[in-house]
Amino acid sequence: MRFEVTTRDSGSAARAGVLTTGHGRVETPIFMPVGTVGSVKGVYHRDLREDIKAQIILGNTYHLYLRPGLDILRRAGGLHGFSSWDRPILTDSGGFQVFSLTQIRKITPEGCTFQSHIDGSRHTFTPENNVDTQRIIGADIMMALDECCPGDADYKYAEKSLRLTQGWLERYARRFAETEPLYGYDQEFFPIIQGCIYPDLRREAAEHALRYSRSGIAIGGLAVGEPTEKMYEMLEVLDPVIPQEKARYLMGVGTPSNILEAISRGVDMFDCVMPTRNGRNGMLFTWNGTMNMRNKKWEDDFSPLDENGTSFVDRTYTKAYVRHLFVAGEMLAAEIASEHNLAFYLELVTRAREHILAGDFAAWKAETVKKLDTRL
């Protein structure tokens, strides 16, 4: 696996690049649809490829480990074979999911013991078995096991949490070096930079994580309760610390304007459940702002779903029809909204890349963010 920056924007830290994996090239900046249990909820692979134009998707180690389980995944040839997805996959380590189970998990320097949300059975993730698990899942890009520190943590807790993450990273890297891919293609892992909202901890975390980074690095523990301005501040702190030749993945972010602001601060890769989760609840992201499709104002609006969108659903369905589906409780409403939102997010990063290549990203971003934050 390798990453190459091809163009840098003159007016910001934004850059365009190419990430090459065993399952194909990924052009950055890129948004990665979230396929938690091996599927992007409510969306066919055909539509992910052809309409949404997803280049890479996510799976989640915690959920896949519990169900369908490692035996099934290994016998199927990994998640690619099991799900019939032939493009790159990135897997989260499951750390965020485990640590959100506050009442049913216990963290120690050895690892994290937790109860399944499915049946209450007890399990343990260590850095070593987490490597083994992600090897079996077969992701092109694996995430190191870390503790996701809350965004409102005090300095003492954030520092203690970082020490735990650093110790786990050292063990994770050793196990990764001792093991081999199982399915005939290369796998890479990204260390994760933690440190909450404290600049000195973020710098220390980055310098430590970079010892174990080959082609890329992840930035975790943001958009988890801290003010948005603090997230942007931490990205600005990290931009000069992370070498330019490393792919930068901001985990779990975010709104369309969050993504453009992060691109302007040097981030290359994004994921978030917002397009599908919000879509299922009737919120659509468009080039003119966000729409609540249950609002009566769309009842007799026969204009396209998004006049400036290019996806199949934008060209096919009207606002009035999609509102009718939501009000009627029709499952097609959630499918249309999910496909629209994902296509919008992919088009957002594609247009961002085009403007980076054209040299006018900063001006385009400033104008676009004003529209994206509008409530229609």
C-alpha distance (Angstrom), angle and dihedral (degrees) to the residues before:
residue distance angle dihedral
M1 . . .
R2 3.77 . .
F3 3.79 139.6 .
E4 3.78 126.4 -150.9
V5 3.80 129.2 -174.7
T6 3.79 107.3 -141.6
T7 3.83 102.5 176.7
R8 3.80 136.3 16.9
D9 3.79 124.1 -157.3
S10 3.78 113.5 -119.7
G11 3.80 95.1 -145.9
S12 3.81 100.5 47.5
A13 3.82 143.5 8.2
A14 3.83 90.7 -87.8
R15 3.77 117.4 128.1
A16 3.80 139.9 179.6
G17 3.78 119.9 -138.1
V18 3.78 148.4 155.3
L19 3.82 126.1 -117.0
T20 3.80 112.1 -161.3
T21 3.82 117.5 -156.3
G22 3.78 137.7 169.1
H23 3.81 88.8 -95.9
G24 3.78 98.4 46.9
R25 3.78 145.6 -72.0
V26 3.80 124.8 -49.2
E27 3.80 118.7 -157.9
T28 3.80 114.0 -145.6
P29 2.96 144.3 -104.5
I30 3.80 85.6 53.9
F31 3.79 138.6 170.7
M32 3.81 116.3 -147.3
P33 3.83 117.4 -150.9
V34 3.80 111.9 -132.0
G35 3.80 115.3 -115.8
T36 3.80 98.2 177.8
V37 3.81 99.9 176.8
G38 3.81 96.3 25.6
S39 3.80 96.7 -72.5
V40 3.79 135.7 76.2
K41 3.80 96.3 -122.3
G42 3.80 112.9 -99.5
V43 3.82 96.5 -8.2
Y44 3.81 127.5 111.5
H45 3.82 118.5 -131.8
R46 3.81 86.7 -124.0
D47 3.80 90.1 61.3
L48 3.81 92.6 43.3
R49 3.80 89.2 56.1
E50 3.79 103.3 36.4
D51 3.80 108.2 28.0
I52 3.79 106.3 20.5
K53 3.82 90.9 34.9
A54 3.80 94.6 -146.4
Q55 3.79 111.5 -176.4
I56 3.81 96.8 -173.6
I57 3.82 134.7 9.8
L58 3.80 136.3 -164.0
G59 3.78 133.9 -118.1
N60 3.78 125.3 -171.1
T61 3.79 121.6 -126.3
Y62 3.81 95.6 -153.9
H63 3.80 94.7 53.8
L64 3.82 96.6 39.3
Y65 3.81 91.5 47.0
L66 3.81 90.0 55.8
R67 3.80 96.3 39.3
P68 3.04 131.5 49.6
G69 3.82 83.8 0.7
L70 3.78 134.6 -141.2
D71 3.81 97.4 -79.6
I72 3.80 92.9 59.4
L73 3.79 92.9 43.5
R74 3.79 93.7 50.4
R75 3.81 93.1 47.5
A76 3.82 89.1 49.4
G77 3.79 92.4 53.3
G78 3.79 96.2 -103.8
L79 3.78 129.4 -62.4
H80 3.81 93.1 -51.7
G81 3.79 91.4 58.9
F82 3.80 94.8 37.9
S83 3.82 94.8 51.5
S84 3.83 98.9 30.6
W85 3.82 91.1 -125.6
D86 3.81 109.3 145.2
R87 3.81 99.9 -175.2
P88 3.83 128.2 80.6
I89 3.80 121.7 -60.5
L90 3.81 129.3 -161.5
T91 3.80 121.1 -161.8
D92 3.78 126.3 -153.9
S93 3.81 110.3 -139.3
G94 3.80 91.3 -121.3
G95 3.79 90.5 -114.2
F96 3.79 94.6 122.8
Q97 3.82 91.8 50.6
V98 3.80 93.6 46.2
F99 3.78 93.9 48.3
S100 3.80 91.6 48.7
L101 3.82 87.3 62.5
T102 3.79 88.8 81.1
Q103 3.80 97.3 164.1
I104 3.81 97.5 43.5
R105 3.80 106.3 43.2
K106 3.79 139.1 70.3
I107 3.80 124.2 -154.5
T108 3.82 122.4 -152.9
P109 3.81 133.4 159.3
E110 3.81 87.2 -97.0
G111 3.80 94.3 58.2
C112 3.77 142.5 -80.5
T113 3.79 126.3 -58.9
F114 3.79 115.2 -159.9
Q115 3.78 143.4 166.3
S116 3.77 120.4 -117.1
H117 3.79 113.7 -109.1
I118 3.83 86.2 -143.1
D119 3.80 103.8 57.2
G120 3.81 107.5 -8.3
S121 3.82 94.2 -109.4
R122 3.82 115.7 151.8
H123 3.80 123.9 -116.1
T124 3.80 138.4 167.6
F125 3.79 130.2 -141.4
T126 3.79 116.3 -159.8
P127 3.80 124.6 173.2
E128 3.80 88.8 -106.7
N129 3.80 99.5 50.4
N130 3.80 90.0 40.2
V131 3.82 88.8 61.0
D132 3.80 89.7 48.6
T133 3.81 91.2 48.7
Q134 3.79 93.9 50.8
R135 3.81 90.3 45.9
I136 3.81 88.0 57.6
I137 3.80 92.5 46.2
G138 3.79 85.6 52.7
A139 3.80 102.3 -143.8
D140 3.78 118.0 174.1
I141 3.82 88.3 -136.2
M142 3.80 121.1 33.3
M143 3.80 126.5 -167.1
A144 3.79 122.9 -134.0
L145 3.80 116.2 -117.7
D146 3.81 110.0 -101.2
E147 3.78 141.5 157.7
C148 3.79 112.1 -107.1
C149 3.78 104.0 -137.9
P150 3.84 115.6 -145.5
G151 3.79 114.1 -106.0
D152 3.80 92.3 -123.3
A153 3.83 96.3 48.8
D154 3.79 118.1 133.2
Y155 3.80 120.2 -117.7
K156 3.80 95.3 -99.4
Y157 3.80 93.3 54.0
A158 3.81 92.6 43.0
E159 3.81 91.4 52.3
K160 3.81 93.0 47.9
S161 3.81 90.2 48.0
L162 3.80 91.2 50.1
R163 3.81 91.8 52.7
L164 3.80 88.9 54.2
T165 3.81 91.9 49.4
Q166 3.82 91.3 48.3
G167 3.79 92.6 51.8
W168 3.78 91.5 48.2
L169 3.81 91.3 48.5
E170 3.79 92.0 55.4
R171 3.81 90.9 52.4
Y172 3.81 92.3 42.8
A173 3.80 91.3 53.4
R174 3.81 92.1 49.5
R175 3.81 92.1 51.2
F176 3.80 91.8 45.8
A177 3.82 89.9 53.6
E178 3.82 91.0 49.3
T179 3.82 94.6 52.9
E180 3.79 136.5 62.4
P181 3.81 135.0 -143.4
L182 3.80 113.1 -91.6
Y183 3.78 103.7 -148.5
G184 3.80 107.5 49.8
Y185 3.80 102.2 -94.6
D186 3.79 134.1 90.5
Q187 3.79 122.8 -91.3
E188 3.80 125.9 -160.7
F189 3.78 131.0 -167.5
F190 3.79 129.2 -148.8
P191 3.81 121.0 -147.4
I192 3.81 113.6 -136.5
I193 3.80 124.2 -126.1
Q194 3.81 112.5 -141.1
G195 3.81 129.8 167.4
C196 3.80 103.0 127.6
I197 3.85 113.8 -128.3
Y198 3.81 96.3 -32.4
P199 3.84 113.4 111.7
D200 3.81 95.9 -153.6
L201 3.82 92.0 51.0
R202 3.81 91.4 46.6
R203 3.82 91.5 51.8
E204 3.80 91.8 46.8
A205 3.80 91.0 47.1
A206 3.80 91.5 50.4
E207 3.79 94.1 48.6
H208 3.80 90.9 49.7
A209 3.81 94.8 44.7
L210 3.81 92.3 48.7
R211 3.80 89.5 65.4
Y212 3.80 87.3 69.8
S213 3.81 100.6 35.4
R214 3.79 121.9 105.0
S215 3.81 110.8 168.4
G216 3.80 102.7 -6.0
I217 3.77 150.6 7.4
A218 3.81 135.2 -151.8
I219 3.79 129.7 -135.1
G220 3.80 110.6 -146.0
G221 3.77 137.0 174.5
L222 3.81 96.5 51.9
A223 3.80 127.7 117.1
V224 3.82 86.4 29.9
G225 3.79 99.4 116.5
E226 3.79 105.0 -51.8
P227 3.84 121.4 117.1
T228 3.81 113.5 -86.7
E229 3.80 90.3 -119.5
K230 3.80 89.1 59.9
M231 3.80 90.9 53.4
Y232 3.79 90.6 53.7
E233 3.81 90.2 45.9
M234 3.82 91.6 54.3
L235 3.81 90.7 50.1
E236 3.80 89.1 52.4
V237 3.81 89.8 49.6
L238 3.82 91.3 52.2
D239 3.81 99.7 42.2
P240 3.83 96.0 81.4
V241 3.81 92.5 39.2
I242 3.81 98.6 55.4
P243 3.82 112.9 71.9
Q244 3.79 114.7 -113.0
E245 3.80 92.9 -121.0
K246 3.83 93.3 63.0
A247 3.81 120.8 93.0
R248 3.80 109.2 -123.9
Y249 3.80 119.9 -145.2
L250 3.82 119.4 -169.0
M251 3.79 105.5 -158.3
G252 3.80 122.8 -134.5
V253 3.82 98.6 -3.7
G254 2.95 129.1 168.2
T255 3.84 162.1 -171.4
P256 3.83 118.5 47.1
S257 3.80 91.4 -103.5
N258 3.84 90.5 47.5
I259 3.79 88.5 55.6
L260 3.81 95.1 50.0
E261 3.81 91.7 46.3
A262 3.81 90.4 49.6
I263 3.82 91.9 48.3
S264 3.80 87.8 54.0
R265 3.83 87.0 55.2
G266 3.80 94.8 53.6
V267 3.83 104.7 -89.1
D268 3.82 119.1 144.4
M269 3.82 107.6 -179.4
F270 3.80 134.6 43.8
D271 3.80 141.5 175.7
C272 3.78 132.6 -179.8
V273 3.81 139.1 158.3
M274 3.80 90.3 -138.1
P275 3.83 98.3 97.4
T276 3.80 93.6 55.4
R277 3.81 100.2 30.1
N278 3.80 94.4 47.5
G279 3.79 90.4 40.7
R280 3.81 92.0 56.5
N281 3.81 87.4 53.3
G282 3.81 93.6 51.9
M283 3.82 102.5 -97.2
L284 3.79 115.5 131.2
F285 3.80 125.2 -170.0
T286 3.80 113.9 -143.8
W287 3.80 138.6 169.7
N288 3.82 88.4 -101.5
G289 3.81 96.2 47.5
T290 3.82 138.7 -82.5
M291 3.82 125.9 -38.7
N292 3.80 130.5 -159.0
M293 3.78 100.4 -145.6
R294 3.80 93.2 -157.4
N295 3.81 91.7 64.5
K296 3.81 113.7 114.6
K297 3.82 90.3 -131.3
W298 3.83 89.0 78.9
E299 3.82 93.9 51.3
D300 3.82 94.7 101.7
D301 3.80 100.4 18.1
F302 3.78 104.8 122.1
S303 3.81 95.7 178.8
P304 3.82 120.2 116.6
L305 3.78 118.2 -77.9
D306 3.81 89.0 -107.8
E307 3.80 117.3 4.9
N308 3.80 90.5 -157.9
G309 3.81 97.0 43.1
T310 3.79 124.0 101.8
S311 3.82 103.4 -160.4
F312 3.79 125.7 113.8
V313 3.80 92.9 -108.6
D314 3.81 91.4 49.9
R315 3.78 90.8 52.9
T316 3.80 94.3 43.3
Y317 3.81 112.3 39.0
T318 3.80 133.5 54.5
K319 3.77 128.7 -139.2
A320 3.80 90.6 -114.8
Y321 3.80 92.7 54.1
V322 3.80 94.9 47.3
R323 3.81 90.7 47.3
H324 3.81 88.7 52.0
L325 3.82 90.3 52.8
F326 3.81 92.4 51.6
V327 3.80 93.6 46.9
A328 3.82 90.0 48.0
G329 3.81 92.3 50.1
E330 3.81 92.1 -121.4
M331 3.83 113.8 165.4
L332 3.81 90.0 -138.7
A333 3.82 87.7 71.7
A334 3.81 91.6 65.6
E335 3.80 91.6 45.0
I336 3.81 93.4 51.1
A337 3.81 92.5 45.0
S338 3.81 93.0 48.3
E339 3.79 92.6 49.2
H340 3.80 92.0 46.1
N341 3.82 93.9 49.3
L342 3.80 94.3 46.2
A343 3.80 91.6 47.5
F344 3.80 88.6 49.8
Y345 3.82 92.6 51.3
L346 3.81 91.9 49.0
E347 3.79 91.0 46.9
L348 3.82 89.1 48.7
V349 3.81 93.4 58.3
T350 3.81 91.5 39.8
R351 3.81 91.2 55.6
A352 3.80 89.7 44.6
R353 3.81 88.6 55.1
E354 3.80 91.3 48.6
H355 3.80 91.2 53.0
I356 3.82 91.8 47.0
L357 3.80 88.4 53.5
A358 3.81 90.0 46.8
G359 3.81 91.7 49.9
D360 3.82 97.8 -122.6
F361 3.80 102.2 93.0
A362 3.82 97.2 121.3
A363 3.81 94.1 55.5
W364 3.82 92.8 42.8
K365 3.80 91.9 48.5
A366 3.80 93.9 51.2
E367 3.81 91.6 52.4
T368 3.81 95.3 42.0
V369 3.81 96.5 50.2
K370 3.82 90.2 59.3
K371 3.82 90.0 60.2
L372 3.80 96.7 40.9
D373 3.81 92.5 58.1
T374 3.83 93.0 53.4
R375 3.82 119.1 111.3
L376 3.80 108.9 -140.6
